[in-house]
Every structure is written in structure tokens, then in C-alpha cells.
Amino acid sequence: MQRRSLLALTSACLAAPHLARAQAGTIRMIVPFAPGGASDTTARIIQPGLAAGLGRTIVIENRAGASGSIGSRLIAQAPSDGSVIGISNTSPHGIVPLAMVPKPYDGDTDFTHIAMVADTPTAMLLPGNSRYTSFAELVALARSTPQGVSYGSSGVGGMQHLQGEMMARLAGGTWVHVPYRGTGPGLQATITGEVDCFLTPLAGTTGAIEARQVKAIAVSTPEPFAALPGVPTYRALGLPDLTVSSWTGISGPRGMPPAIVAEMHAAMQRVLADPDTERRLIAAGLYPLGRTVSSAEYQQIHTDFARIWGPVVREARISID
């Protein structure tokens, strides 16, 4: 008995320095996109406060490419000791595992999803001078004319493309997808009337809405959205399945110790409670949640995404190269 106790104590003493070094060293925060985008902006907003809260240095590494899968794969393959975390969001952790062949990783089970930072609702926009004023009018057009309704999005396989495919299934009629290379080109095409409507994250479009270059006729939030007064939710329009947002958070590789996850989650909540952080996130089009989302809830968001949107990707034969 004494010999077993001595061996256990010896093993613990040998392991302790390694664990201490892992917890005290620099944390690599991988951003799976190039500098300047929403994910990079998120990382740079939360980095100082998170580093201070954890008492550790956090170094941001941009590892862009393949729709975010290159950087996300690095996170998935990293040691699970908390030395590597990264920005997780709808595209690389939700859509890519469903639409990329071969599948680079499982967005749910290959990661430990630590904390949700913010989300970005999506909206349906019409050209400012469009003769249509409501979603019901677009549905009537889609059902009554051979050419149907053209809807733009920021690219093949994006969240708004998936929304459009779901919308076509639920609303009926003909809906023609017109992909653009990002929100900017798609928004400009909508302003000029190149497409009938545009499905887009609100980030980067509020200026055009305020200038009445475009008009919003639906928003994807569960409840009416204060930033778009009078604009109905998809739920109010009878399409609750389109209640979805582009979420952003921090994640690590699977198997992270619960104590480290809890410490990082608590530090992240302190960062999000800071008014300056909230102001900067909103200015970037990233909306704080207004409540604490537990690590388990953030993990469930990834699980639910694959369950809800996997059939849409398969039936529409959406693929990402």
C-alpha cells in the first residue's frame, strides 16, 4: 500500500512541472482567416482582456485558406493542454465539415467549444427602389413567374446560401441563387438592382440600410431586432427554421481538461462584460449575446447545426472545393 502511494506521489511530482509549464506558457490563438476580416477583428478585440484574465501571453496567428479549414485543422490537431485555441465560427466549424470533400474534420466532436463571443444576424435586403416591399410579395413572385426570384449571397456554401436553399424548400416557387465574392460585391449588386434580393449578414450593410440604398424586409433573430425597427423576423413570417445567425467564439482541440475550459470560459465572460469590448464588437457588426452562454451550450450549437443544415447541404448538393 505504501509502495503504491509512493509511486503515485512520484508520478504526480514528475507530471506537475509539465502541467505547470503548459498552463503558464504562451497561448497561440489561431485565426483561420486572413487579417482584416470579422474573425481577425474578433480575435484582436478579445485578445488583451483574455490574456489579462488568464495571466498569460496570447499570440494571434492568422492561418488562412480553404474556407477556414486549414487553420481550424491546426486547432483540432493541437495538444489539448490549453496552449492552442482559436476563433471558431459558422463557416469553418459548421458549413465546411458538411460541404467539403473529403471532410477535413468533424466540427462538433473534433473540438472543445469553450465560449461564444457574439453572433451576427442575417437579413433579407431589397434594392432601395424595388417595387416590392414585403417577403409575401417575393413569395408570390417566386410562385407565379417562370424566372422566379433571384437572391444574392456572399458565396457558394455560405450561411446565406444555405438559408436560401431552406427558404426555397419552405416557401415554394423558383428561387435562383446568384453567388458573389463577398458581402461588398453582393450589396452593390443589390443596390443597382442586379438581383431581386440579397441574403446577408448585417455586418457591413447597416450603412446602406440607413441611407435607404437597400431596405430590409426580414431578419433572422428569434425576436424583433432593435437595430431594424419594424422589420419582421422569419419566425413572424412563418419560417422559424430560418432563425439562424453567424456565430463566433473560441474553441480548442477535443479533450481539453474541464478545469482549463472553465477558467477560459470565466475569463471570456469577464471580457464580454466590459462596455468597451461590447462597443467595439457592435461597431464591427458582431452583436454580444446579452447573456452567458455556457461551454455546453456552445458545444450544442455545433451539434444542432450539423443536424439541421446537413440535410439542406446534401439535398442541394452544395460543395466547397
N, C-alpha and C positions, 0 to 999 in steps of 0.2 A: 504494500500500500504506500509506504514511504517512498519506495523507488519510483512508483508511477507518479506520485506528487512531485518528486524532484525532476523527473523527465518533463512533466507538463510545465513546471516553472521555468526550466531551462529553455524549452521551446518558446514560451511566451517572451522571455527576455531576448532571445535571438530575433524574434519577429518584430518586437516593439520598435527598434530603431528603423527598420524598413518601413513600417506603417507611419511612423512619425515623419520620416523623410517624404513619403508620398503625400501626407497631409500638409506639410509645411512648404513644399516646393511651389514652383510656378505652375499656374493653371493655363493650359492652352485652350482658348475659345475659338473654335473653328467656325468660320462663316462660309457656307457652301456657295457663295455668290461673290461677284466682283465688288470692289469698293464702290460706294455711292448709292447702292440700291437700298430697299427697305430693310432687308436683313442686316446689312452692314450698318445702317443707321441705328437699328435697334441695339446691336452689339455695342456701338460706341456710346449710346445713351446710358446703357445699364452698366457698362464695364467699371467706371470709377466707384460707384456706390457698392457694387457687388464685391469688388476687390477689398474695399474698406471693411465691409461687413464680415468677410471671411478672414481678413487679416493676411491676405496672400496677394501676390502679383498675378494679374491676369493679362496674358498676351493674346491679342487678336490675330488670327491667321486667316486670310482670305484664300480659300481653295475652290475656285470656281470651275464650272464645266459640267457638261452632260446633265443639264437641268437641275443642278444641285446635287447630283448623285455622287460625284467624286468626293466632295467634302463630307457628305453625310456618311459615305462608306468608311472614311477615315475615323469618324466618330464611333461608328459601330464596331470597328476593329481595334479600338484603343483599349488600354488597360482600364479595368473597372474601379480603379482606386480613387477616382475623382480628379486625376491630373489632367484629364481631357474632357471638355464639354463642348457644346456647340449650339448654334442657333438652329432651331427646328421650326419648320412651317409647312403650310398646306402642300406646297409643290413637291419638295423632295421627300417628305415623310408621309404624305397622303397619296398624291397622284402618281408619282414616279414608280412606287412599288406595284401599282396596279396596271400601269400602261407601258412600262419599259420591258423589253425582251432582249436578253434574259433578265429576270428580276434581280436587281443588284443587292437587295436586302429586304427584310420584312419591316415595314415602317412601324409596326406595333411591337413585335417580340424581340427585335434586334437592338432595341434601345431602352434606356431608362428615362422616361419623360419626367423631368424634375419640376418645372414650373411654367405656367402660361403667363406671358407678359402682356399681350394685347391682341386684339383682333381688328380686322378691317371689314366692315360690312360691304356687300356688293349692292349695286343699284342698276336699274334699267333706265337708260337715258334715251331721249328722243332729240332730234335736231330742234333747235330753238324755234324754227319756223315751220315745224311739222304740222300738218293739218290734223294729226291725231293727238289726242290729249289724255288717253287712258289705256290701260292694259286691255280692257274689254274690247276696245276698238281694234287693237292689234290682233287679238284672237279672232275677231270676226273677219279681218282681212286675211289672216292665215287660212281660215276655213273656206273662204268664198272665192279666192282667186288662184289661178294655176301657179303663178310665180310666188305666192305666199308672202312671207315676211323675211327680210334679210336682217340678221343680227350679227354685229361685230363682237369680237373678243380680242384679248391681248395675245392670243396664240393657240395653236392646237394643243389640246391636253391640259389647258389651264382650268382653274376652278370655274371660270365663267363659261368656258366651252362645255364643261360637264353640266352646269346649270341649264344651258341652252338645250342640251340633249334631253335632260329631265323635263324641261318645260315643254318641249315638243311632244314628249310622250303623254304628259298630263293634260295639256291644253288642246291637242289635236291640231290638224291642219298642216301646212307646209312651212317649215322654218329653215332657212338656208344660212348655214354658218359661213361667216367671212372672217378668217383669222388675220390679225395684223401683228406686226413685230413690236409689241409693247402697247402700253396704255396710251402713250402720247399720240402715235400714228392713228390708233383706233378712235381716239377722241376727236382728232382733227377730221377724220373721215365722217364722223357723225355730225360735226358742226356744219360741214359742207353738204350734208345730205346724201353722201355716198352709200350709206346703209340706212335702213328704216329705224334701227335702234342699236344700242350698244350695251352689253353686259360688262360691267367693270367694277373693280374695287373703287371705293370712294376716294382713296388716297390719290391725290394728283388731279382730281376732277372738280373739287368744290369751287375753285375759282371760275371755271366755265359755267357752273350752275348758277353762281351768284351773278355772273354777267349776263345770264339768260341766253348764252350761246347754245345751251342744251337745257332740257327740262327733265327732271326725274319723275318717273311715274310708278316706281315700285322700289322697295328697299328690303334687304334680306334679314333685318333684325327681328327678333321674336316679338318685340313691342315697338310702337311708333318711335321713330328716331328723332331726337330733339334737334339735330343739325339739319333735318329735312322736314320741317313742319308741314303737315297736311299731306305728306306722301304716304300712301298706304303700304303696309307690309305685304309680302307674298302670302302670309297666313291669312290676312284680312281679305285677300283676293281669292282665297280658296285653294291656295297652293302651299300648304305648310312644309312640304318636302323641300322647297327652295329656301327655307330658312337656314342659311349657312353663311359662314364668314371665312375669311382667310386668316387663320390663327398663326401666332408667332410665340415661341417660347424658348426655353433652354432644355437641352437633353444631353444625356451621356450614353455610354455603351450599356448594354444589359448587364445585370448582375452587380450594380453598384450597391455598396453596403447601405442599409436603411439609415444609419446614423449620418452618413455623409449626405444622402439625399435630403434628410430632414434639415440638416444645417444649411444646405444651399437653398432649399425652399424658403426657410425662415429669413435668410439674408435677402432673397429676392423680394419677399413681401415688404421688407423694410425699404428697399429701393423704390418699389412701386408706390409706397405711401408718401414719398417725397413730392411736394407740389411742383417743384421744378422739373422732376422726371416726367410727371404727368403732362405738364405743359409742353415739353419737348416732344413727347410721344404723339400728342394730339396734333401738334404742328406738322409732324411727319405723316399724318394720316393714319396713325396707329392708335386705336381707342382703348384706353385702360378699361378693365372689366368692371370696376366698381365693387368687386367682391373678391374674396380669396378663393382661388381655385386650387384644390389640393393636388398633390402629385398623382394620387389615384384617379382623380377626375381628369387630369390632363392625359394620363395614360388611356383612360376610357374614350376620350375624344378620338384618339388614333384608332382604337378598336372599332368604334362606331363608324368612322369614316370609311374604312375598308368594307364594312358590312353594307352600308347604304349606297356607296358610289361604285363599288366593284361591279355590280350588275350593269350599271349605266355604261361603264368603260367597255365591258365585254360586248354588250348588245350594239353599241355604236361603233365598235371596232376601232376605238381610239388607241393610237400607239405613239410613243415618244421614241425617237431614234437616239 
